[in-house]
Amino acid sequence: MADLFPLQQKLSELLDRLRANESDNDWQKVASTAQLIADALRDKDGLVDNHTLLGKTSLPKTLASLFTLALHGSATPDSGYATPVLEILRVAANLCMDHDGNRASLLGVGLPQALVSLLRAYTKSFDPASNFKPLPISLSHLKVIRTAVGVLLNASVGYDPVKTHLLSLEAGSVLLKLSVAVYPPGAWLSFSSELTEEVKDEWQIRSIISGWVWRALVELKESKDEKDEKEEKEQSGLQSLTTKDLPLLISSLVAFTPPHVLAPSQSFSAAPDLFFDFLQTDFDALEESCTHIESLSLDVEEVRLALARELNSSSGSSLRSILAFIENGGPSPLWSNAPDDFDAPRKIKALAMCRAAMIKTVVEVTGENGTEKSLWDESSGGSGGEFVLMMVRWLTSYVSDMDAGNGALFDRPELATCASLSLGNLTRRGCAEEHATVLLSPPHSLASVLSSGHLLSPTTDIQVKHGVLGLLKHMAQALPPGSELHDAMGRAGLVRCICDSGVWDELTDGMAEVLQVSAIGVVKHMCNANVENAYRLVLPPEDEVPVPPSGLSQILALVKRANAVTVKSEGTRVLVNVVKSLWSSDIIGSPINTATSSIANGTVEDSAEKERKKQLCIKAVLTPQCATTLANLVGRSAQFPLLVNEGVVALTLLSTHTTGAPLVLKATLAALPFDTPPPPAAEPPSASTSVTTDLSSPTVATPSTRGRIPLLKTPLDMLIATLKNVDNPVNFQTEVRINVCSLFIQLGRNTSGEESFKVQETVKPVMEKVLDNLKDVKGKEEMLAKAIQKVLDTWV
């Protein structure tokens, strides 16, 4: 290998001669000399490190100069100069292989940058709208392209400075367009010319270019240049691919979406090794395309917006192609005859992963603010438009096909997951109530579909449950309290279906907190101002043997054993809404009605049955467990006046009953659990209204720099702290403090004995001090003063 220095010097001398006077003979000498150097540099295991030695010479600059000279001012070389260019690029590719110093040298003389321009020029005439027909190009130029891609690949692997320069030149987009131009996935299947050796070489090179491009794109995508903070900020906008590249990425998905080519190419069927190599290349392009589409949808807001906007485009839609691939994409029928080393079973599993990646993309698009108007068509006569119709169809067809045991969507739970997550995203913001109404009303009427055991049962896939419960939660939350559609959801059996789904079982605690909270959210909203749904949650079905646990009992058991504050608090708020609904027809302080004097709807028998259910439900919530659960909500919610208020309202309602008041009294004096975690510094839950004129509307937490509340030992301590409203971490608004007074009034009226006296003895001095500070006040504070005085009068 000692002769490489003379070869390098000869190449430099040839450059000088060509600059002075070009000749074909000298260009041939350039080609032959460069070939010798390139061949020698393929070996990195010799005793002499020729890569480092040559890199320190003028060789990098000579290569760049010869390349520029060979173009003669054109964007691409003339065919007569293709061979010298090819050998020049071979030297560059081998020189920088696994060698950062030479990569830096080639970058310094501008060769990678020049090659991006070269490849961009080759694809200038390529039109992706031409059904991705392969770009007609000669074998000699294909070899130049392949080697140019090889230089960029070798120069960038693990070397961030080159990657950064390539990203700034949008090299990723250039490379992707090049790959699709020279090797559109599946295009070879329609090739019908005679299969000569030259044609074989041509298509092999096209396939190699595709593979190398994807390797280069992976390098650019995973660029991790170690920059200081300023440089990181400056480079943060660089992407390997952008929104405009989506149609090119989609071409691989289209190749795997019916109608498939059912018969092999007559040309390539005579060359089985090539045939299955090309099937592999197609599949590699699919996997890489799906990876890049998913990554773009996760990282780039404009990509999400563009995918949604394109849905209504008359010139084609990438999102529509993605949806078609998710539903119908599958393996080529030609895989059936593939040899064992092709490993078709593994590829079928990988195809499922590709569909999963596209499902994630669709969900990301639907979750992006600003895509709602594109995905939900308000002019479609109340159906929601093309996208909504497809998602509804996926849900309904999945359920019906599973019922039938066959069909296009049979055993396709991923479609149900995608549809439910997407519709849930479209029903959680903006026109949420209108969207929920559309989905729950004819012609969609999704309540009955979503109550299917195929979507909610102990054996249902956890991803399906996640999507369905999320959709139900968003719909239930979007509707106003007492909505007729909440009742329709209940009549469809959704409350019982959720209760029977196993989502609140102890066995699911470790993996399903999100599901548990979603399910809690559904029934919480459905039971708000809806006594029929409260019946459905509180009473177990009477026609099953053995009788299963009621939904409320499952939730209370979950609240007791849960560690997560969200589960504890939201689960308890279900009980709050149940109590408020059951007591909604009763006035604070009056006895619970035992008979209905007038019947607005239905028969006397109907009214009697409703009253029977109501009394059974009241009996079910007038328990030490319910009182303690509500009191603990009050005790652990120092940072959230809304939660304290909701607990106080429910405790007050229980206290209006002669059986409930002693339970509440005992619960307020009981020690708080030692494992009660501190309240999270999170956004307070949404407000709901109270049920009487004595109990004002709950309020949200007011940001405060106030001190930390002393350690609470009992819920009574929290009630006292609320009244004092001095050292709390947040400000308790006057309405909450008035509601605390209402609770003490009911306890004073309906309890007696040592524990009642203890409460009065503890609270009375606090109230007197607060009252003393409220002299000559007006407005709400005057109302608080009157409420406190009323409590003190009750205790006399």
C-alpha positions in Angstrom: 0.0 0.0 0.0 3.1 2.2 -0.1 2.2 3.3 -3.6 -0.9 5.4 -2.5 1.1 8.6 -2.0 2.4 8.5 -5.7 -1.2 7.8 -6.8 -2.4 10.8 -4.7 0.3 13.0 -6.2 -0.6 11.8 -9.7 -4.2 12.7 -9.1 -3.2 16.2 -8.0 -1.0 16.6 -11.1 -3.9 15.5 -13.4 -6.0 18.1 -11.8 -3.4 20.8 -12.6 -3.2 19.6 -16.3 -7.0 19.5 -16.7 -7.3 23.0 -15.4 -4.8 24.1 -18.0 -6.0 22.0 -20.9 -8.7 19.3 -20.7 -8.3 16.1 -22.6 -10.3 12.9 -22.6 -7.1 10.9 -22.1 -6.4 12.8 -18.8 -9.9 12.2 -17.6 -9.5 8.5 -18.3 -6.3 8.6 -16.3 -8.2 10.3 -13.5 -10.7 7.5 -13.5 -8.1 4.7 -13.5 -5.9 6.4 -10.8 -8.9 7.1 -8.6 -10.1 3.5 -9.0 -6.7 2.2 -7.7 -6.9 4.5 -4.7 -10.5 3.7 -4.0 -9.9 -0.1 -4.2 -6.9 0.2 -1.9 -8.9 2.2 0.7 -11.5 -0.5 1.0 -9.0 -2.3 3.2 -8.7 -0.9 6.7 -6.8 -3.7 8.3 -3.4 -3.1 6.8 -0.2 -2.2 8.7 -0.3 1.3 7.4 -3.1 3.7 8.2 -3.5 5.1 4.7 -6.9 6.7 5.5 -5.3 9.1 8.1 -2.1 9.6 6.0 -4.0 10.5 2.8 -6.5 12.6 4.7 -3.7 14.9 5.8 -2.6 15.5 2.2 -4.3 17.6 -0.4 -6.4 14.6 -1.5 -9.8 15.8 -0.1 -9.4 19.2 -1.9 -8.2 17.5 -5.1 -11.3 15.2 -5.1 -13.7 18.2 -4.6 -11.9 20.2 -7.4 -12.0 17.2 -9.8 -15.7 16.7 -9.1 -16.5 20.3 -9.8 -14.4 20.3 -12.9 -16.1 17.2 -14.2 -19.5 18.8 -14.1 -18.4 21.6 -16.4 -20.8 24.0 -14.9 -23.8 21.6 -15.2 -25.9 20.3 -12.4 -25.2 16.7 -13.3 -22.2 15.3 -15.2 -22.4 14.5 -18.9 -22.5 10.8 -19.6 -18.9 10.9 -20.9 -17.7 12.0 -17.5 -19.8 9.6 -15.4 -17.0 7.1 -15.0 -14.4 9.6 -13.6 -17.0 11.1 -11.3 -18.0 7.7 -10.1 -14.3 6.8 -9.2 -13.7 10.2 -7.6 -16.7 9.6 -5.4 -15.6 6.1 -4.6 -12.4 7.5 -3.2 -14.3 10.0 -1.1 -16.7 7.4 0.2 -13.9 5.0 1.2 -11.6 7.8 2.6 -14.2 8.9 5.1 -15.4 5.5 6.1 -15.3 5.3 10.0 -12.9 8.3 10.0 -14.0 11.5 11.6 -10.9 13.4 10.6 -11.5 12.8 6.9 -15.2 13.5 7.3 -14.2 16.9 8.6 -11.8 17.4 5.7 -14.4 16.5 3.1 -16.9 18.8 4.8 -14.3 21.6 4.8 -13.8 21.4 1.1 -17.6 21.4 0.5 -18.0 17.9 -1.1 -21.0 16.7 0.9 -22.7 20.0 0.2 -22.0 19.7 -3.5 -23.4 16.1 -3.6 -26.7 17.3 -2.1 -27.0 19.7 -5.0 -26.1 16.9 -7.5 -28.8 14.6 -6.1 -31.3 17.4 -6.0 -30.6 18.0 -9.7 -31.2 14.4 -10.6 -34.7 14.5 -9.1 -35.7 17.9 -10.5 -37.8 16.3 -13.3 -39.4 13.8 -11.0 -43.1 14.4 -10.4 -44.6 12.4 -7.4 -48.0 12.9 -8.9 -47.1 10.6 -11.8 -48.2 7.5 -9.8 -44.6 7.1 -8.7 -43.3 5.7 -12.0 -39.5 5.1 -11.7 -37.4 7.9 -13.0 -35.8 6.9 -16.4 -32.1 7.1 -15.9 -29.1 5.3 -17.4 -27.1 2.7 -15.6 -24.0 4.8 -15.5 -25.8 7.7 -13.8 -27.5 5.3 -11.4 -24.0 4.2 -10.3 -23.0 7.8 -9.8 -26.1 8.4 -7.7 -25.5 5.3 -5.6 -21.9 6.3 -4.9 -22.9 9.9 -4.0 -25.4 8.5 -1.5 -22.6 6.3 -0.2 -20.4 9.3 0.4 -23.1 11.1 2.3 -23.9 8.0 4.3 -20.2 7.3 5.2 -19.6 11.0 6.0 -22.5 11.3 8.4 -22.6 8.0 10.3 -22.0 9.0 13.9 -20.5 12.4 12.9 -22.8 15.3 13.9 -21.0 18.2 12.1 -21.8 16.7 8.7 -25.4 15.8 9.8 -26.0 19.4 10.9 -24.8 20.7 7.5 -26.9 18.2 5.7 -30.0 19.1 7.8 -29.5 22.8 7.0 -29.5 21.9 3.3 -32.7 19.9 3.6 -30.7 16.8 2.5 -33.3 14.5 4.1 -36.0 15.7 1.7 -33.6 15.5 -1.3 -32.6 11.9 -0.3 -36.2 10.8 0.2 -37.3 12.2 -3.2 -34.4 10.5 -4.8 -35.2 7.2 -3.3 -38.9 7.3 -4.4 -37.8 8.6 -7.8 -35.4 5.7 -8.6 -37.2 3.0 -6.6 -40.9 3.6 -6.0 -42.0 0.8 -3.7 -43.7 -1.9 -5.7 -43.0 -0.3 -9.1 -40.8 -3.2 -10.2 -43.9 -5.5 -10.1 -45.2 -3.8 -13.2 -41.9 -3.9 -15.1 -42.5 -5.8 -18.4 -39.3 -5.3 -20.5 -36.9 -8.1 -21.3 -34.8 -9.0 -18.2 -31.2 -8.5 -19.5 -28.1 -8.5 -17.4 -28.1 -4.7 -17.7 -31.7 -4.5 -16.5 -30.9 -6.7 -13.5 -27.9 -4.4 -12.6 -30.1 -1.4 -13.0 -32.8 -2.6 -10.6 -30.3 -3.9 -8.1 -28.7 -0.5 -8.0 -32.1 1.1 -7.6 -32.8 -1.2 -4.7 -29.4 -0.5 -3.1 -30.0 3.3 -3.4 -33.3 2.9 -1.6 -31.7 1.0 1.3 -28.8 3.4 1.6 -31.1 6.4 1.6 -33.1 5.0 4.5 -29.9 4.4 6.4 -28.9 8.0 5.8 -32.3 9.3 6.8 -32.1 7.3 10.1 -28.7 9.0 10.7 -30.1 12.4 10.1 -33.2 11.7 12.2 -31.1 10.6 15.1 -28.6 13.5 15.0 -27.4 14.3 18.5 -24.9 17.0 18.1 -23.5 18.1 21.5 -24.1 21.8 21.4 -24.2 24.5 24.0 -27.6 25.9 25.0 -27.5 28.7 22.4 -26.5 26.4 19.5 -29.1 23.8 20.6 -31.8 26.5 20.4 -30.6 27.6 17.0 -30.7 24.1 15.6 -33.9 23.1 17.3 -35.9 23.8 14.1 -33.9 21.5 11.9 -35.8 18.4 10.8 -34.6 15.5 8.7 -38.0 15.6 6.9 -40.8 18.1 6.8 -44.4 18.4 6.0 -43.9 18.6 2.2 -42.3 15.1 2.4 -45.5 13.4 3.6 -46.7 12.3 0.1 -43.4 10.7 -0.6 -43.5 8.8 2.7 -47.1 7.7 1.9 -46.0 6.0 -1.3 -44.7 3.0 0.7 -48.1 2.7 2.5 -49.9 2.7 -0.8 -47.8 -0.2 -2.1 -49.1 -2.3 0.8 -52.8 -1.2 0.5 -55.2 -3.1 -1.8 -55.6 -3.6 -4.6 -52.4 -5.7 -4.4 -50.6 -7.0 -7.4 -51.7 -10.6 -7.4 -49.2 -12.0 -10.0 -45.4 -11.6 -10.0 -43.7 -9.6 -12.6 -43.1 -11.8 -15.6 -39.7 -10.3 -16.0 -38.4 -10.7 -12.4 -40.2 -14.1 -11.8 -37.4 -15.6 -13.8 -34.9 -14.3 -11.3 -36.2 -15.4 -7.9 -33.3 -14.1 -5.8 -33.9 -10.6 -7.2 -37.6 -11.1 -6.8 -37.5 -11.6 -3.1 -34.7 -9.0 -2.6 -37.1 -6.4 -4.0 -40.0 -7.7 -1.8 -37.6 -7.1 1.1 -36.7 -3.6 -0.1 -40.3 -2.7 -0.4 -40.9 -3.9 3.2 -37.9 -2.0 4.5 -39.2 1.2 2.9 -42.6 0.6 4.5 -41.1 0.2 8.0 -38.9 3.2 7.7 -41.7 5.3 6.2 -44.1 4.5 9.1 -41.3 5.2 11.6 -40.7 8.7 10.0 -44.4 9.5 9.7 -45.0 8.6 13.3 -42.0 10.6 14.4 -43.1 13.7 12.4 -46.6 13.5 13.8 -45.3 13.4 17.3 -42.7 16.1 17.0 -44.0 18.6 14.4 -47.2 20.6 15.0 -47.4 21.7 11.3 -47.3 18.0 10.2 -50.4 17.3 12.4 -52.2 20.4 11.0 -51.2 19.6 7.4 -52.5 16.0 7.7 -55.8 17.2 8.9 -56.1 20.0 6.3 -55.3 17.6 3.4 -58.3 15.5 4.3 -60.5 17.9 2.4 -58.1 18.4 -0.5 -59.2 17.4 -4.0 -55.6 16.7 -5.0 -55.2 13.7 -2.6 -54.9 13.2 1.1 -52.0 11.6 3.0 -54.3 11.1 6.0 -56.8 9.3 3.8 -54.0 7.0 2.6 -53.0 6.4 6.2 -56.5 5.5 7.2 -56.8 3.1 4.2 -53.6 1.5 5.2 -54.7 1.1 8.8 -57.9 -0.6 7.8 -56.9 -2.6 4.7 -53.1 -2.6 4.6 -51.5 -6.0 4.7 -48.9 -8.4 3.3 -48.4 -8.9 -0.4 -50.0 -12.1 -1.6 -46.6 -12.8 -3.2 -45.2 -13.4 0.3 -46.9 -16.8 0.4 -44.2 -18.4 -1.8 -41.3 -16.7 -0.2 -38.3 -18.8 1.1 -37.8 -19.4 4.8 -35.0 -16.8 5.1 -37.5 -14.1 3.9 -39.3 -14.8 7.3 -42.8 -13.8 6.2 -44.3 -14.6 9.7 -42.0 -12.0 11.3 -42.9 -9.5 8.6 -46.6 -10.0 9.2 -46.0 -9.1 12.9 -44.0 -6.1 11.8 -46.8 -5.0 9.5 -49.1 -4.9 12.6 -46.5 -2.6 14.2 -46.6 -0.4 11.2 -50.4 -0.1 11.5 -50.0 0.7 15.2 -47.6 3.5 14.3 -50.1 4.9 11.9 -52.8 4.6 14.5 -50.7 6.7 16.8 -50.3 9.2 14.1 -54.0 9.5 13.6 -54.6 9.9 17.3 -51.9 12.6 17.5 -53.6 14.5 14.6 -57.0 14.4 16.3 -55.5 15.6 19.5 -53.8 18.6 18.0 -55.5 22.0 18.6 -56.5 23.4 15.3 -57.4 20.2 13.5 -61.0 19.9 14.7 -62.5 22.1 12.0 -60.8 20.0 9.3 -61.7 16.6 10.8 -65.3 17.4 11.9 -67.4 18.7 9.0 -70.2 20.8 10.3 -71.8 21.0 6.9 -72.4 17.3 6.6 -75.9 17.3 7.9 -75.1 16.4 11.5 -73.0 13.3 10.8 -69.6 14.9 11.4 -68.3 14.3 7.9 -66.0 11.8 6.3 -63.5 11.3 9.1 -66.2 11.0 11.8 -68.2 8.6 9.7 -65.2 6.3 9.2 -64.4 6.3 13.0 -68.0 5.5 13.8 -68.0 2.8 11.2 -64.9 1.2 12.7 -66.6 1.0 16.1 -70.0 -0.2 14.9 -68.6 -2.7 12.4 -66.1 -4.1 14.9 -68.9 -4.8 17.4 -71.2 -6.3 14.8 -68.5 -8.4 13.2 -67.4 -9.7 16.6 -71.0 -10.5 17.3 -71.2 -12.4 14.0 -67.9 -14.1 14.5 -66.7 -13.0 11.0 -66.3 -9.9 8.8 -63.8 -7.5 7.6 -63.3 -6.0 11.0 -63.5 -9.2 13.0 -60.7 -9.4 15.6 -59.4 -6.0 14.7 -59.4 -4.3 18.2 -56.8 -1.8 17.0 -59.4 -0.2 14.8 -61.8 0.2 17.8 -58.9 1.7 19.8 -58.0 4.2 17.0 -61.7 5.2 16.5 -62.5 5.7 20.2 -59.3 7.6 20.9 -59.8 9.8 17.9 -63.5 10.6 18.6 -62.6 11.2 22.2 -60.0 13.8 21.2 -62.6 15.5 19.0 -65.1 15.5 21.9 -62.9 17.1 24.6 -62.6 20.7 23.4 -64.1 23.4 21.3 -67.6 22.2 20.4 -67.5 19.3 22.8 -71.2 19.4 23.7 -72.3 19.5 20.1 -70.0 16.7 19.1 -71.1 14.5 22.0 -74.7 15.1 21.1 -74.0 14.1 17.4 -72.3 10.9 18.5 -75.0 9.9 21.0 -77.9 10.8 18.7 -79.2 9.1 15.5 -77.9 8.1 13.1 -74.8 7.2 15.2 -76.4 6.4 18.6 -73.0 5.3 19.9 -74.2 4.6 23.5 -75.6 1.2 22.6 -72.4 0.3 20.6 -70.1 1.4 23.4 -71.9 -0.7 25.9 -70.9 -3.9 24.0 -69.0 -6.5 25.9 -66.5 -6.5 23.0 -65.5 -3.0 24.0 -65.9 -3.2 27.8 -65.5 -6.5 29.6 -62.9 -8.1 31.9 -61.3 -9.8 28.8 -61.3 -6.7 26.6 -57.8 -5.6 25.4 -56.6 -2.8 27.7 -55.9 -0.5 24.8 -59.6 -0.8 23.7 -60.8 -0.1 27.2 -58.5 2.9 27.4 -60.0 4.4 24.2 -63.6 3.6 24.9 -63.5 4.8 28.5 -61.7 8.0 27.4 -64.4 8.6 24.7 -67.2 8.0 27.2 -65.6 10.3 29.8 -65.2 13.1 27.3 -68.8 12.7 26.1 -70.2 12.5 29.6 -68.2 15.5 30.7 -69.2 17.6 27.6 -72.9 17.2 28.4 -74.6 19.5 31.0 -75.7 17.9 34.3 -79.0 16.2 34.0 -78.8 15.9 30.2 -81.3 13.6 28.5 -78.3 12.0 26.8 -76.8 11.1 30.1 -80.1 9.2 30.7 -79.8 7.6 27.3 -76.3 6.4 28.1 -77.7 4.9 31.3 -80.6 3.2 29.5 -78.1 1.7 27.1 -76.6 -0.1 30.0 -73.3 1.8 30.1 -73.2 2.1 33.9 -73.6 -1.6 34.5 -71.3 -2.4 31.6 -68.5 -0.3 33.2 -69.2 -1.9 36.6 -68.9 -5.4 35.1 -65.8 -4.6 33.0 -63.4 -5.3 35.9 -61.8 -1.9 35.6 -62.1 -1.2 39.3 -61.0 -4.7 40.4 -58.1 -5.0 42.7 -56.2 -7.1 40.2 -56.1 -4.2 37.8 -54.7 -1.6 40.2 -51.1 -1.8 39.2 -51.6 -1.2 35.5 -54.8 0.6 35.0 -54.9 3.8 37.0 -55.7 5.9 33.9 -58.5 3.5 33.0 -59.8 3.6 36.5 -59.9 7.4 36.6 -61.6 7.5 33.2 -64.3 5.0 34.3 -64.8 7.0 37.5 -65.1 10.2 35.4 -67.8 8.6 33.2 -70.1 7.6 36.1 -69.3 10.8 38.0 -70.8 12.9 35.3 -73.6 10.5 34.5 -74.8 10.5 38.1 -74.7 14.3 38.4 -78.3 15.5 38.7 -79.5 12.1 37.4 -81.1 9.9 40.0 -81.8 7.0 37.6 -78.1 6.6 36.9 -77.4 6.9 40.6 -79.8 3.9 41.0 -77.9 2.0 38.4 -74.5 2.7 40.1 -75.6 2.1 43.7 -77.9 -1.0 43.3 -76.5 -4.3 42.0 -78.5 -6.2 39.5 -81.2 -8.2 41.2 -81.5 -10.9 38.5 -77.9 -12.3 38.9 -76.9 -15.1 41.2 -74.6 -14.6 43.0 -75.4 -10.9 43.2 -72.3 -9.0 41.9 -70.9 -6.0 43.8 -72.5 -2.6 43.0 -70.5 -0.1 41.1 -70.4 2.3 44.1 -69.1 -0.4 46.3 -66.3 -1.2 43.8 -65.4 2.5 43.7 -65.4 2.9 47.5 -63.2 -0.2 47.8 -60.8 1.3 45.2 -60.7 4.7 47.0 -59.8 2.9 50.2 -56.9 0.9 48.8 -55.6 3.4 46.2 -52.4 5.4 46.7 -53.1 7.9 44.0 -54.7 11.2 45.2 -56.5 11.5 41.9 -58.2 8.1 42.3 -59.1 8.8 45.9 -60.5 12.3 45.2 -62.3 11.6 41.9 -63.7 8.3 43.2 -65.1 10.2 46.2 -66.7 12.8 44.0 -68.8 10.0 42.4 -70.2 9.5 45.9 -70.8 13.2 46.2 -72.8 13.3 43.0 -74.8 10.2 44.0 -75.7 11.8 47.3 -76.7 15.1 45.7 -78.9 13.3 43.1 -80.6 11.1 45.8 -81.3 14.2 48.0 -82.2 16.5 45.1 -85.9 16.5 45.7 -85.6 17.1 49.4 -85.1 20.3 51.3 -82.3 20.5 53.8 -83.7 19.8 57.2 -86.9 18.1 56.1 -87.5 14.4 56.4 -86.9 12.1 53.4 -90.2 11.6 51.5 -91.6 8.1 51.9 -94.3 8.5 49.3 -94.9 10.4 46.1 -98.0 12.5 46.2 -98.2 13.3 42.5 -97.0 11.5 39.5 -95.7 13.5 36.6 -94.7 10.6 34.3 -95.5 6.9 34.3 -97.9 4.8 36.4 -98.4 4.5 40.1 -96.4 1.3 39.9 -93.5 3.1 38.2 -93.5 5.7 40.9 -93.6 3.1 43.7 -90.7 1.3 42.1 -88.6 4.4 41.8 -89.3 5.3 45.4 -88.3 1.7 46.4 -85.0 2.1 44.6 -84.5 5.5 46.1 -84.9 4.2 49.6 -82.6 1.3 48.9 -79.9 3.7 47.6 -80.3 6.1 50.5 -79.8 3.1 52.8 -76.7 2.1 50.9 -75.0 5.5 51.3 -76.0 6.0 54.9 -73.1 3.9 56.1 -69.9 4.6 58.2 -67.9 3.8 55.1 -69.5 6.5 53.0 -69.4 9.1 55.7 -65.7 8.3 56.4 -64.9 8.5 52.7 -66.5 11.9 52.3 -64.9 13.2 55.5 -61.5 12.0 54.3 -62.0 14.0 51.1 -62.5 17.1 53.2 -59.5 16.3 55.3 -56.9 15.7 52.6 -58.0 18.6 50.2 -56.5 21.6 51.9 -55.2 23.0 48.6 -58.5 22.6 46.8 -61.5 24.5 48.2 -63.7 22.9 45.5 -63.1 19.4 46.9 -63.5 20.5 50.5 -66.8 22.2 49.5 -68.1 19.1 47.6 -67.3 16.9 50.6 -69.0 19.4 53.0 -72.1 19.5 50.7 -72.4 15.7 50.7 -71.8 15.4 54.4 -74.5 18.1 55.1 -77.0 16.2 53.0 -76.3 13.0 54.8 -76.7 14.9 58.1 -80.2 15.9 57.3 -81.1 12.2 57.9 -81.4 11.1 61.5 -79.4 8.0 60.7 -76.8 9.9 58.7 -76.0 12.7 61.1 -74.3 10.5 63.8 -72.3 8.8 61.1 -71.1 12.1 59.8 -70.3 13.3 63.4 -68.2 10.2 64.1 -66.4 10.5 60.7 -65.4 14.2 61.3 -63.8 13.2 64.6 -62.0 10.2 63.3 -58.3 10.3 62.7 -57.2 10.8 59.1 -55.4 7.8 57.6 -51.6 8.1 58.1 -51.1 7.1 54.5 -53.1 10.0 53.2 -50.7 11.7 50.8 -50.5 15.5 50.5 -52.7 17.1 47.9 -51.1 17.5 44.5 -50.1 20.9 43.1 -52.5 20.3 40.1 -55.3 22.2 38.4 -58.4 21.9 40.5 -61.3 19.8 39.1 -64.1 21.5 37.3 -66.9 23.0 39.4 -70.4 21.6 39.9 -73.4 23.3 41.5 -74.7 22.6 45.0 -78.3 21.3 45.5 -79.9 23.8 47.9 -80.1 27.5 48.6 -78.3 27.0 51.9 -75.3 25.4 50.1 -73.7 27.7 47.7 -71.9 26.8 44.6 -68.4 25.3 45.0 -65.5 27.5 44.1 -62.1 26.9 42.7 -58.8 27.4 44.5 -57.5 30.9 44.6 -53.7 31.2 44.1 -52.1 32.4 47.3 -48.8 32.9 49.0 -50.4 32.1 52.4 -48.8 30.0 55.0 -49.0 26.2 55.3 -51.9 24.8 57.3 -51.0 23.1 60.5 -50.9 19.3 60.5 -54.4 18.0 60.3 -55.4 15.1 62.5 -59.1 14.9 61.7 -61.5 16.2 59.1 -62.9 18.5 61.9 -59.5 20.2 61.9 -60.0 21.0 58.2 -63.5 22.4 58.8 -62.1 24.6 61.5 -59.2 25.7 59.3 -61.8 26.6 56.6 -63.8 28.7 59.0 -60.7 30.5 60.3 -59.2 30.9 56.7 -55.9 32.2 58.1 -53.1 29.8 57.6 -54.4 27.8 54.7 -52.3 27.4 51.6 -55.2 28.8 49.5 -58.0 31.2 50.2 -61.4 29.6 51.0 -64.0 31.7 49.5 -66.9 32.9 51.6 -69.4 30.4 50.1 -67.3 27.5 51.2 -67.2 28.8 54.8 -70.9 29.3 54.8 -71.4 25.7 53.7 -69.3 24.6 56.6 -71.7 26.4 58.8 -74.6 24.6 57.2 -73.0 21.3 58.1 -72.6 22.3 61.7 -76.3 23.4 61.8 -77.4 19.9 60.6 -75.1 18.2 63.1 -76.4 20.4 65.9 -80.0 19.6 65.0 -79.7 15.8 64.5 -77.0 14.7 66.9 -76.5 14.8 70.6 -74.3 13.2 73.3 -70.7 13.5 74.2 -69.3 13.6 70.6 -71.7 16.4 69.6 -70.7 18.3 72.7 -67.0 17.8 71.9 -67.5 19.3 68.4 -69.4 22.3 69.8 -66.9 22.9 72.5 -64.0 22.8 70.0 -65.7 24.9 67.3 -67.6 27.5 69.3 -64.5 29.6 70.3 -63.3 29.6 66.7 -66.7 30.8 65.5 -66.9 33.5 68.1 -63.5 34.8 67.2 -64.3 34.8 63.4 -67.7 36.5 64.2 -66.0 39.1 66.2 -63.8 40.0 63.1 -66.9 40.2 60.9 -68.5 43.2 62.6 -70.0 45.8 60.3 -69.3 43.8 57.2 -71.5 43.8 54.0 -72.2 41.5 51.1 -71.1 37.9 51.3 -69.2 38.4 54.5 -72.4 39.6 56.2 -74.0 36.4 55.0 -71.1 34.4 56.6 -71.6 36.3 59.9 -75.3 35.4 59.8 -74.5 31.8 59.1 -72.1 31.6 62.1 -74.6 33.3 64.4 -77.2 30.7 63.2 -74.9 27.9 64.2 -74.2 29.4 67.6 -78.0 29.9 68.1 -78.6 26.2 67.2 -76.1 25.1 69.8 -77.6 27.1 72.6 
